[in-house]
Amino acid sequence: MHNGTLKFASLFSGCGGFDLGFIRQGFLSQSAYDCDPDAIENFRANIRGDIFNVDLTNGVPNQQSLYGIDALIAGPPCQGFSTAGKRLIDDERNHLLTLTGHLARRIHPKVLVVENVAGALSGAHARYWNELDETMRLAGYRTTTVRCQAADLGMAQLRKRVLFFAWRTRRDIEFTIPSLPAGDLRSVLAGSTNQMNHHPKRLCPQSREWQIAKRIKPGQKLSNVRGGENAVATWDIPEVFGVITENERTVLEVLRRLRRQERQRDHGDADPVSLPRLEAALGGHFHRLVDGLVAKGYLRRVSEEVDLVGTFNGKFRRLAWDKPSCTVDTRFGSPRYFLHPSQQRGFTVREAARIQGFSDSYVFCGSEKGQYRVIGNAVPPPLGEMAAVLARRLLGAAL
Ligand SMILES: C[S@@+](CC[C@H](N)C(=O)[O-])C[C@H]1O[C@@H](n2cnc3c(N)ncnc32)[C@H](O)[C@@H]1O
């Protein structure tokens, strides 16, 4: 049994989402490190404990003060691993995962917990995670990787993440994760109206964005990539994108289908379609229709091929009241990406923070852009709390 208060330090601490989970579980913050002034400003305004503005590639300053600390937690950047991004294998930020292992080896905590996106485990990108694992094993730690889903913790958000644990205590525990029913937007956003950081910015009536938003129902998004009831194509909004005939609609829908068949490139999620393939599917009269659609701005010719001008996949996604949110990211304030379930606007800072599991007592400060960024990048505090429960068990300490 551990008698005193458990202490932790955090690397890549952002605005402290991960840290809050540990604090909620009774851990004491000894120090935190990040290089983003917005993150540091928010951390300082809300969390008791020191945070240092440092570039961790130069190491942890005064590292000996952390030697042997109970828990070291780290949320290195995930952009290079995220399937929502370009997933460049050589993205400089990927090395920060490996760096975490080297810093931890020197600090020698009793338990190390690292959080990242599920994409860090897939394909060639897994080499960074494997290096972290190997570094800790070679340093005498036992390790495990746990996959989790924020919605299974009862949160109103679908957010798949992975947690890495390395420990040098004699403890052995079952890394079981709760499996609760997911929350929904209605309950998580209830009563947010009078809270701090809640400043709804409705789209200007009759503006182009407002006209698009009006056509998107809950659960739908603007997308020319796939058909189906959850996708609204640009040609379904003629008042914004231009009127087309029924024959032109057929050309666009056939093109949409063919773009995804017989893939030729190894990037993107669809390819331009050759004129002979279009002719085989539509007959000889299609050339005139294609010319008309090029003139209307729906299609473009790419040498001997034809493609859609805009694919818009993932834009103007309207969330539904009775479902959990999709993953909160740094763009949650923008209606071009995410729409409130029943109003023509994006989400306020408070709404994004609530979906991420921050309590209303966390007051966000600094530039609004920075506020959305630190919230989207944060480890949801309830996920941090679950990690803290497991870390506490590895330390063999009761609350
Ligand atoms: C995924 S976010 C961390 C989120 C944080 N754990 C939380 O729960 O709020 C990654 C953080 O790493 C920081 N970061 C990126 N490169 C860094 C570097 N070289 N040194 C220090 N911090 C860095 C970013 O500023 C960002 O706040």
PDBQT file of the ligand as one rigid body, heavy atoms in Angstrom, charges set to zero:
ROOT
HETATM    1  C1  LIG A 401      -2.163  15.905 -28.252  1.00  0.00    +0.000 C 
HETATM    2  S1  LIG A 401      -1.663  17.412 -27.572  1.00  0.00    +0.000 S 
HETATM    3  C2  LIG A 401      -1.618  17.027 -25.851  1.00  0.00    +0.000 C 
HETATM    4  C3  LIG A 401      -2.915  17.064 -25.156  1.00  0.00    +0.000 C 
HETATM    5  C4  LIG A 401      -2.829  16.992 -23.668  1.00  0.00    +0.000 C 
HETATM    6  N1  LIG A 401      -2.213  15.771 -23.205  1.00  0.00    +0.000 N 
HETATM    7  C5  LIG A 401      -4.190  17.158 -23.022  1.00  0.00    +0.000 C 
HETATM    8  O1  LIG A 401      -4.735  16.174 -22.555  1.00  0.00    +0.000 OA
HETATM    9  O2  LIG A 401      -4.726  18.279 -23.020  1.00  0.00    +0.000 OA
HETATM   10  C6  LIG A 401       0.037  17.473 -27.957  1.00  0.00    +0.000 C 
HETATM   11  C7  LIG A 401       0.777  18.603 -27.301  1.00  0.00    +0.000 C 
HETATM   12  O3  LIG A 401       2.148  18.467 -27.586  1.00  0.00    +0.000 OA
HETATM   13  C8  LIG A 401       2.705  19.753 -27.629  1.00  0.00    +0.000 C 
HETATM   14  N2  LIG A 401       4.012  19.669 -28.293  1.00  0.00    +0.000 N 
HETATM   15  C9  LIG A 401       4.239  19.378 -29.607  1.00  0.00    +0.000 A 
HETATM   16  N3  LIG A 401       5.558  19.365 -29.841  1.00  0.00    +0.000 NA
HETATM   17  C10 LIG A 401       6.179  19.662 -28.661  1.00  0.00    +0.000 A 
HETATM   18  C11 LIG A 401       7.542  19.802 -28.279  1.00  0.00    +0.000 A 
HETATM   19  N4  LIG A 401       8.536  19.624 -29.160  1.00  0.00    +0.000 N 
HETATM   20  N5  LIG A 401       7.814  20.107 -26.990  1.00  0.00    +0.000 NA
HETATM   21  C12 LIG A 401       6.814  20.299 -26.094  1.00  0.00    +0.000 A 
HETATM   22  N6  LIG A 401       5.498  20.167 -26.412  1.00  0.00    +0.000 NA
HETATM   23  C13 LIG A 401       5.193  19.857 -27.679  1.00  0.00    +0.000 A 
HETATM   24  C14 LIG A 401       1.659  20.575 -28.357  1.00  0.00    +0.000 C 
HETATM   25  O4  LIG A 401       1.801  21.951 -28.053  1.00  0.00    +0.000 OA
HETATM   26  C15 LIG A 401       0.366  19.976 -27.807  1.00  0.00    +0.000 C 
HETATM   27  O5  LIG A 401      -0.131  20.736 -26.738  1.00  0.00    +0.000 OA
ENDROOT
TORSDOF 0
